[in-house]
Amino acid sequence: MTRVLFLDIDGVLNSNFWNDSHQKEISDGTLVDEEKIKILAPLVKKTDAKIILHSGWRIWFDSELKPLRTEAQRLLELLAKEGLTIDGVTPDLTTEEIRKTKKFSLVKADEILAWLKSHDDITGWVIIDDLDLHNEQIELHQVKPDNTIGLTFEDVEKAEMILVRGN
């Protein structure tokens, strides 16, 4: 029995509230709000969910999930403080045009569905992402934090309900 949490970073573990006064940090990817990780941790522990990174941040890790940038290292350190790890990443289906225009939401649903198709032991899954992922099946499993606030306790409650409900 495997439960999976597809985790986005920007707008979830940080927010546009910070973006207003710390634009450089967000655009550099250096800002992760430690308080948001503390909100996330009980969900992962209570449901025994595996964290699958489906954020653009996934390109900052090698194939063995070792960090390639200091931002990725910091994310791992903050997760580890709460006893959390990243267990995998979704495949990258972006094109040069998508990367140039930063319209990642156009392929995120397909990336998640591709990951799920290659893992047949999943009994429950939830997506925490502030973006509209343009897919009805995905919407049934998505919790969409307000990107001006980031992850909240209410978001975590919704995510738990979706994970416990199962497929």
N, C-alpha and C positions, 0 to 999 in steps of 0.2 A: 504494500500500500504506500504509494508515493504521492505526496502533495507538493505542488510547485508554486512558487511566487515569482512571477515575472516582474522584475523591478527596474523602473526608470529612476534616474537620479535627479536631473534638473526639473524643478517644479514639484518634486516629491521630497527629496532629502535636502533641498534648499528651496528658496522661493524668490519670486520677483520682489517681495518686500525687501530682501537683501539686495536684489538687483538694483533697486533705486539708489542705494547709497554705496554699493560695493560692485559697481558694474565690472570692473576689471577682474575681480575674483571670480565672478560667475563665468565671464567669457573665457577666462583661463581654466575654468574647471577646478579651481582650488578650494572653492567653498562648499563644504558639506556641513550641514548643521547637525552637530552631535546630538542635540535634543531630539531631532527627527529620528535618528538611529535608535535612541532610547525608547521612542514611541513604537518603532517597528519591532524591536527585539522580542517583546512578549508574544506577538503574533507568530513569529517564526518558531519560537520555542514551544508554545502551546499546541500548535498544529503540526509540529515537526516537519515544516515545509522546507524544501530545498530552494535556495535563492538562485534564480537564473537571471543574469543581467541582460536586459534588452535595451539598454541605454546606449547612446553614442559613445559613452565612456568605455564600452567593451573593447574598442580598438586600442585602448591603452593597456591591454593585457596580451601576453603571448598565448600560444596554444595550450600551455600548461597553467594558465591563469596567474602567471607571475607578472607583476606590474612592470610596465615599460616607461611610465612617467611618475613623477613624484605625486601627482594628484591621485593616481590609482593606488600608490603605496599608502597614501594618507587614508583613502577610503577603506582599504583593507585593515589598517590599524584601528580606525574608529569602529568598524564592524567587529573586529576581534575583541575590543574592550567589552563588547556586549555578548561575546561568545558566538558571534555569527561569522559565516564564511560565504563566499560566492562559490556555488557548486557548478556553474556552467554559464555559457552565453548563447544567445540566439545567433543563427547564421546571419551574415551580412548580405542583404539583397539590394543594397543601395547601388545606384548608378552614379556616374560622375555628375550628371545633371541634378540628381537629388542632393548629393553632397554640396554642390555649388549653391543651390537654392535653399538648402537646409530644410527641405520638406520631408523629413524622415518619417513623419506620420503616415505617408503614403505607402510605405512598405513594412511598417512595424507589425501589422496584423499578419501579413504573409510570413514574416520571419518567425513569429510565435507559432503559427499553424504548422510551419515546416518543422520546427523543433518538436512540437507535440507529435507529429506524424512519425518522427524517428525514435520516439520513446513511448512504447505501448503499455508501460506499467503505471501510468499516471491515473490516480483515482480522483484527484481534485486539483484545480488550478485557478489562480487569480492573477490579474494584472493590476499593478498600481502604476498608473501613468496619467499625467495631467492633460495629455493630448487626445483629441478625437482620433481614433484609429480606423475609422471608415469601414467597419465590418460588424454586421449584426450579431454573428456568433461570438465575436470577441467582446462586444458590449455587454453580453450577459455575464461575463466573467471579469469585467473591469470596474475598478474603483478609481474615480477621477478626482484627485485632490485639486483644490483651488490653488493655482500656481502662485498666487500672491501670498499664500499662507504656507503651502507645503503640507506634508502629511499630518493628519490630526488623529486623535483617539477615535473619533466617529468614523474616519476612513478605515482604521484598523478593525473596528467592529464589523463594518460592512464586508471587509476582506475575509474576516474569519467566517462569517455566515456563508460566503461563497465557497470557501475552501471546505467547510464541513458539509455543505450541500453536495459537493462532488460534481462529477461530470453530468 
